[in-house]
Structure formats: C-alpha cells, structure tokens
Amino acid sequence: MTPEEFYQLKAFARQDGALLSVLWIGSFVCYILGISTPVLGTVALLLIMASPFYAANRLRHFRDGAREGVISFMRGYAYTAMTFFYAALLLAAAIYIYFAFIDNGYLLGTIHQFLGTKEGRQVVELYGMTGQIQDNLKALAELRPIDYAVNMLSINIIIGLILGVPIAAVMQRSGLRPSEK
C-alpha cells in the first residue's frame, strides 16, 4: 500500500466513521429515551444490530468507488477497523457530553423509579439480583462521565476489531483493475 493509498483509506474511514457514529449516537439517544418508552429501546437495539451491515455497505462503496472494485482482505480489515475506531471516538465524545452536561441524574433516577414499581421488583427477583442491585446502582452513581465514555470507546474499538474480520472477508474482491488490463 502506497502512502497515497493509505491516506485515501484513512480519509474514507474517517468520513464513514462519522456517518456510523450518527447511527450509534441515534441509538444511544433512543436507548436513553427507551428507558421510559420501550418502543425507543427496540429502535436502539435495531440501530445497533444494523451497524455491521452499514459498515459492510460503506466498505462496498469504498471498494467499488475508490478501489475500482478490488480490495484485499487486509485493506478491507484496516478500513473497517478504522471506521469503527473513528465512530467510537465520536460516540465516546457524545456520551461524555451527555453525562457531563445533560443527564443530571436522569438515567439513575429512571432506573430507581422503575425498581420502585411492582414490576421492577418482580424483574429483580426473577433474575435473583435482589442483593446485588443496590451495590450495582451505587457503583453506577460513582462513575464519572469520562468513565462512561472510555468504557464505550474501548468496547466499540474491540467490537470493530472483531467484526472487521467477517466484514472484510465477505467484501474482499481480487482481480486486475481495469487500468491494469
């Protein structure tokens, strides 16, 4: 890979990472709102499940548009891993901003409110977490906004490294480019 090709790969990965982060930030917003509105929780789950397919589609556009229909496994893997990395950075920034300036205890308050209901207590008992729930909520309350952000950053980078393998394997194409024939 030449330096120009690497710069091209990074540029496309940054753009597509920004687009993927919009999908993830939308999912995060739906998750937060879904705590009190279950339909939005389902939307959040669907948006997250669509992420690998969206990343594969963007890799296909990169392969067909910028690479003239040819991409190796390693180049596809690097592109996908970088796309997830850039998306993870933007999502982590959004999560930090949310917990530092917007949340003001909404998330924990909503969870406490749910656990105060009859249904909430039944769920906790069903999963056998009666003794653990207060300790877990206390630990969540002690987390700083940067802790939430770094946690999600780490998780999403690892997910990108893992999902990059099947995405790159499916999307790789070999052969001569039209200009080399």
Stockholm file with secondary structure:
# STOCKHOLM 1.0

chainA/1-181         MTPEEFYQLKAFARQDGALLSVLWIGSFVCYILGISTPVLGTVALLLIMASPFYAANRLRHFRDGAREGVISFMRGYAYTAMTFFYAALLLAAAIYIYFAFIDNGYLLGTIHQFLGTKEGRQVVELYGMTGQIQDNLKALAELRPIDYAVNMLSINIIIGLILGVPIAAVMQRSGLRPSEK
#=GR chainA/1-181 SS CCHHHHHHHHHHHHHHHHHHHHHHHHHHHHHHHHTTCHHHHHHHHHHHHHHHHHHHHHHHHIIIIISTTCBCHHHHHHHHHHHHHHHHHHHHHHHHHIIIIICTTHHHHHHHHHHTSHHHHHHHHHTTCTTTHHHHHHHHHHCCHHHHHHHHHHHHHHHHHHHHHHHHHHHCBCSCCGGGC
#=GC SS_cons         CCHHHHHHHHHHHHHHHHHHHHHHHHHHHHHHHHTTCHHHHHHHHHHHHHHHHHHHHHHHHIIIIISTTCBCHHHHHHHHHHHHHHHHHHHHHHHHHIIIIICTTHHHHHHHHHHTSHHHHHHHHHTTCTTTHHHHHHHHHHCCHHHHHHHHHHHHHHHHHHHHHHHHHHHCBCSCCGGGC
//
